[in-house]
Amino acid sequence: LRDPRDICISFKEFMKTDFSTALKATKDILKYEKIYKTFDKEYLKFFRYENIENKPVQTIFEIANFIGYEINSKIAEEISIKFNKEKVKTLIRSNDENLIFKIKNKEEIKKSEIVYFSEKNYRSFDAKTGFQTNHVSTRNSGDWKKKFSPKEIEIINYEFKDLIYEYNF
């Protein structure tokens, strides 16, 4: 579960689009929340996005517990470190540099190494993790307040008022 306002700004920046397009995409993405809420809770667990960011070890324990896997503190901490923002940014940067090198040197690029939109719009892709160019932003949860105009904030707060209230975002 993620604050829809954070989803919207993330989509807007990641996809390099305008507010209207990002708002529509956010509405489409949030349709899944409604569908998933109907699933048997024994087979589906919701996690708050900000807890993945701010309480990673606790979240790892919750995931392990949900899937019936015993994990110790050392391993949970190692996973947390392996996938922290800075490590993921380093992985993405390395993949980006590798892709640019291959492009410049006209080397073969595997389809699994690139998300290709056009000649000037593409991203490196890490097949092991799914991370792509610009996949991790410098923003934190709640930073949408600094990115949207007052009018956009008014619109987005109205559009998602029920969800914001329901999940106390």
N, C-alpha and C positions, 0 to 999 in steps of 0.2 A: 504494500500500500504506500502510495506516494502522494503528497499534497499535489492536487491537480495544477496548482499555479506553478509549482516546480517542474511538473511534467511539461507544461506549456512553454516555459522559458527554455527548458532543456531542448525540447523539440525545435523551437524557433532557432536557437543558436546552432544546434547540431546539423539541422537540415538547411540552414542558411535561408530561412523563409520569413514571411511577414507574420504579423500577429494573427490575422484572420485565418490563415492556413494552419498556423500552430494551434489555434483555438479549436478549429474543426478536427484536427488530428487528435488533440487531447480528448475531445468528446468521443471520438471513435475508439481510442485506446481504453477509455473508462467504461465502455460497454462490456469489456471483458470482466471487470470487477463485478458487475451485476450478474453476469453468467456464472462466474466462479463462486459467488456467494451461494448459489443453489446446489453446489457439489457437496457430497458427503464430507464432513469435516475430518473423517478418518483418513481421507485420501488427499486432502488439500489443506495447506496451512498458509495463512497470510503472515507476511513479515513487513514491518514498517521500514520504509527505505531509510529513514534517518537513523534507525537502529543499526542497519548494515554499515552506515557511515560512522556512527558515534559509539556503538557498542558491538564491534565486530566479533569479539570472542564470545560474548553472551549469545549472539545470533548464531554463531557456529555451533554452540552447544544446543541451541533450540533446534537447529536443522538436524543435527545428529540424533537427538532425542526423538524427533518426529519420524525419522526413517528407521529408528530402532538400532542405531549404531552407537556403540560405546566409544567415547573419545576422552582422552585425558587432557589436562590443561596445557601440557607442553605442545601437543599436536595442534590443539585449537589455536594456541598462540602462533605457532609456525605458519598455519594456514592464514591467519590474520595478517601476519607480516608479508607473506608471499603475495597476497592480493591487496595490500594497502594501496592508496591512491598513488603514492610516489613510485612504487614498484611497477604498477600497471602503466603509469605514464612513461617510465623508462622502457618498458616492453614495447609500448606503442611507438615511442620515438625511434627505437632500434628498428622496428618493422618499417616505419616510414623511411628511414635512411636507407635501408636495404632495398625498398621498392624504388626509391629515387635513383639509387645507384644502378639498378637493373634497367630502368627506363633510359637513363643517360648513356649507358653502355650497350643498349639494344640487346640485352640479354632476355632469355625466355622468362616470362612471368606466369607462374601457375595460376589457374583460375581461383584456387583456394587462397591466394595471397592478396587478392584485390577485390574491392567492391567498386565496380566501374559504372558510372553514370554517363560520362562523356569524356572527351579528350582532356578537358580542363577540370573535370569534377570526378574525382576518384579518391578512394581511401585504401590504405593498407589494411589487411585483415589477418588476424591471428587465428588460425584454424583450431588451435588447442583451447583457446579461451573465448573466442568470439569478439574480442576487443578490436576496435577499429580506430583509425585516425580521428582525433578529437572526441573520442568516446568518454573521456574523463575530463570534466571541466574544472576550472579553478573555483567555481561557485560552491557554496554550501547550501544545504537545505534552508529555505527561507530567504535566500538572496534574490528571489523574484521581485521583492519589494524595491530593490535598487535598479531593476532592469525595465520594468514596465512603466508607462506613463500613468498619471492619475486616472485618466479615462479608461485605459486598458485594465487597470486594477479594479475599477468599478465594474466593468463588464465581466471580468473573470470571477470576481467575488460573487456576482449575481448568478452567473451560469453554473457555478459549482457550490452554491450555498448549502445545499442539502448534504453533499459529500463532506464538505468542510466541517459542518456541524456534526455529522454522524461519527466521523473519525477524529474530531477535535484537532483539526489542522490549524 
